[in-house]
């Protein structure tokens, strides 16, 4: 629901400062509603087809939520200047993720769209990243169906090593090249992508999500923990166990 009156810049700044101090959900919602015109404008610009409009608007609103959560008025930027690149980045990511190398079944694509909408709604409602269980409960489907759809979403065109990700805590942009680790001699016998795919099939659904989110999607252990509803320590332990298992199978 949109605000009945637009906040002045001074009023908005005051609310942002209060949000930083209190993380009050009502203040967050009021700021999101106040700036809904930004996703609307950008959706009209970037929705290439009329049937994309609803999905792009949902993605743009998710970008707005991220921007509201990260904005600090003391840095000297106006909010719309800060928010627009974040929202545009989410929209471009959405379009990249639609470019499948392998034809994914229509039911998986449709379920992916439902999951994306559910994520947006639940992020707003919970003020945190929804877990697989949260999404499954919201959509009234099994956790296995959610995992299957998320796995299908990873069958996309390879990303450029120069592609920039969101800024880190120190304000520096991170590229995929920055995330590439050093050579691991223990993995030298895994020689093909097909070989790795076969090894991943031996993992259980949770293990696969951890590896795919960590090494394909570049998420931190904390972010993966939020997704699967476990502690960061558990993710760290499981990740180590899985990597040892994969390396052991390559010997």
C-alpha positions in Angstrom: 0.0 0.0 0.0 1.4 3.4 -1.0 1.7 6.4 1.3 -1.1 9.0 1.0 1.4 11.9 1.1 5.1 12.2 0.0 7.7 12.7 2.8 9.9 15.8 2.4 13.6 15.2 2.1 14.1 16.4 5.7 11.4 14.0 7.0 12.8 11.1 5.0 16.3 11.8 6.3 15.1 11.9 9.9 13.3 8.5 9.4 16.4 6.9 7.8 18.5 8.0 10.8 15.9 6.6 13.2 15.8 3.3 11.2 19.6 2.9 11.5 19.2 3.3 15.3 16.1 1.2 15.9 15.5 -1.1 12.8 11.9 -0.4 13.4 9.7 -2.3 11.0 7.0 0.4 10.7 9.6 3.0 9.8 11.1 0.7 7.2 7.7 0.1 5.7 6.9 3.8 5.6 10.2 4.6 3.8 9.6 1.7 1.3 6.1 3.0 0.5 7.4 6.6 0.2 9.9 5.6 -2.5 7.7 3.1 -4.5 7.7 5.6 -7.4 11.4 4.6 -8.1 10.6 0.9 -8.9 7.6 2.0 -11.0 9.7 4.4 -13.1 12.6 1.9 -13.6 10.1 -1.0 -14.3 8.6 1.1 -17.2 12.1 1.7 -18.5 13.5 -1.9 -18.2 10.4 -4.2 -18.7 11.1 -5.2 -22.3 7.8 -7.1 -22.8 4.4 -6.3 -21.3 4.2 -9.8 -19.8 7.5 -9.1 -17.9 6.1 -6.0 -16.1 4.8 -7.7 -13.0 7.9 -9.8 -12.4 10.2 -6.8 -13.1 8.2 -4.6 -10.7 8.5 -7.3 -7.9 12.3 -7.5 -8.5 12.6 -3.7 -8.5 10.7 -3.5 -5.2 13.1 -6.1 -3.8 16.0 -3.8 -4.9 14.2 -0.9 -3.1 14.1 -2.9 0.1 17.8 -3.6 -0.1 18.5 0.0 -0.7 16.4 1.2 2.2 18.2 -1.3 4.5 21.6 -0.1 3.4 21.2 3.6 3.0 23.0 6.0 5.3 22.1 9.7 4.8 25.3 10.7 6.6 27.3 9.6 3.5 25.9 12.6 1.7 24.0 10.9 -1.2 20.4 11.5 -2.0 18.4 8.3 -1.5 17.1 8.1 -5.1 20.7 8.5 -6.4 21.8 5.7 -4.0 18.8 3.4 -4.7 18.6 3.5 -8.5 21.8 1.5 -9.2 20.8 -1.1 -6.6 17.4 -1.6 -8.2 18.8 -1.6 -11.8 21.3 -4.2 -10.6 18.5 -6.5 -9.4 16.6 -6.1 -12.6 19.7 -6.9 -14.7 20.4 -9.9 -12.5 16.8 -11.1 -13.1 17.3 -10.9 -16.9 20.6 -12.7 -16.7 19.0 -15.5 -14.7 16.4 -16.0 -17.4 19.0 -16.8 -20.1 19.1 -20.5 -19.6 21.8 -22.6 -21.5 19.6 -25.7 -21.1 15.9 -25.6 -21.5 14.4 -25.8 -18.0 10.9 -27.3 -17.8 8.2 -24.8 -17.8 6.9 -25.9 -14.4 10.3 -25.1 -12.9 10.5 -21.7 -14.5 6.9 -20.9 -13.3 7.8 -22.2 -9.8 10.9 -20.0 -9.8 8.8 -16.9 -10.5 6.5 -17.9 -7.6 9.6 -18.4 -5.4 11.0 -15.0 -6.4 7.7 -13.3 -5.5 7.5 -15.2 -2.2 11.1 -14.1 -1.4 10.1 -10.5 -1.9 7.0 -10.8 0.2 8.7 -12.7 3.0 11.8 -10.5 3.1 9.4 -7.6 3.7 7.4 -9.5 6.3 10.3 -11.1 8.2 12.9 -8.4 7.7 15.4 -11.2 7.0 16.3 -13.7 4.2 13.5 -16.4 4.1 14.6 -20.0 4.6 13.7 -22.8 2.3 11.2 -23.9 4.9 9.7 -20.4 5.1 9.2 -20.4 1.3 7.8 -23.9 1.2 5.3 -23.1 3.9 4.3 -19.8 2.2 3.7 -21.5 -1.2 2.3 -24.7 0.4 4.7 -26.9 -1.4 7.5 -29.3 -0.2 11.0 -28.1 0.6 12.2 -30.6 -2.0 10.2 -28.7 -4.7 11.8 -25.4 -3.6 15.3 -26.9 -3.8 14.5 -28.4 -7.2 13.4 -25.0 -8.5 16.5 -23.2 -7.0 18.8 -25.8 -8.6 17.0 -25.3 -12.0 17.7 -21.6 -11.7 21.5 -22.2 -11.7 21.4 -23.5 -15.2 22.3 -20.2 -16.7 24.9 -18.6 -19.0 28.4 -18.4 -17.4 29.0 -15.0 -15.7 31.9 -12.7 -16.7 34.8 -12.6 -14.3 34.6 -8.8 -14.5 31.0 -8.7 -13.5 30.6 -6.6 -10.3 28.6 -7.7 -7.3 27.2 -5.5 -4.6 29.5 -3.4 -2.6 31.1 -5.0 0.5 31.1 -3.5 3.9 34.1 -1.3 3.2 32.3 0.2 0.1 34.5 -1.5 -2.4 32.9 -3.3 -5.5 33.7 -7.0 -5.7 34.1 -8.8 -9.0 33.8 -12.6 -9.7 37.5 -12.6 -10.3 38.1 -11.4 -6.7 36.1 -14.5 -5.5 38.2 -17.0 -7.4 40.4 -18.9 -5.0 44.0 -20.1 -5.5 44.8 -23.4 -7.0 43.9 -26.4 -4.9 46.2 -29.4 -5.6 43.7 -31.7 -3.9 41.2 -31.0 -6.7 43.5 -31.6 -9.6 41.9 -34.9 -10.5 38.5 -33.4 -11.1 39.1 -32.6 -14.7 35.7 -31.9 -16.3 32.5 -30.1 -15.5 30.6 -33.3 -16.2 32.7 -35.1 -13.6 31.9 -32.5 -11.0 28.2 -32.7 -11.9 28.2 -36.4 -11.3 29.9 -35.9 -7.9 27.3 -33.2 -6.9 24.5 -35.8 -7.6 25.8 -37.9 -4.7 25.1 -35.0 -2.3 21.8 -34.7 -0.4 19.6 -31.6 -1.2 20.9 -29.5 1.7 24.6 -30.2 0.8 23.9 -29.3 -2.9 22.3 -26.0 -1.9 25.3 -25.2 0.3 27.8 -25.9 -2.5 25.8 -24.2 -5.2 25.1 -21.0 -3.2 28.7 -20.8 -1.9 30.6 -21.6 -5.1 28.2 -20.9 -7.9 26.3 -17.9 -6.5 29.1 -16.4 -4.3 27.1 -16.2 -1.1 28.7 -16.0 2.3 28.3 -18.8 4.9 26.0 -16.4 6.9 23.8 -15.9 3.8 23.6 -19.6 3.2 22.7 -20.2 6.8 19.8 -17.8 6.5 18.6 -19.6 3.4 18.6 -23.1 4.8 17.6 -22.1 8.3 20.8 -23.4 10.0 23.5 -21.7 12.0 26.6 -20.4 10.3 28.7 -22.9 12.3 26.6 -25.7 10.9 27.1 -24.5 7.3 30.8 -24.2 7.9 30.9 -27.8 9.2 28.8 -29.2 6.4 30.7 -27.3 3.8 34.0 -28.7 5.0 32.6 -32.2 5.2 31.2 -32.0 1.6 34.5 -30.6 0.2 36.4 -33.4 1.9 33.9 -35.9 0.4 34.3 -34.5 -3.1 38.1 -34.4 -2.8 38.1 -38.0 -1.5 36.1 -39.2 -4.5 38.6 -37.6 -6.9 41.6 -39.6 -5.5 
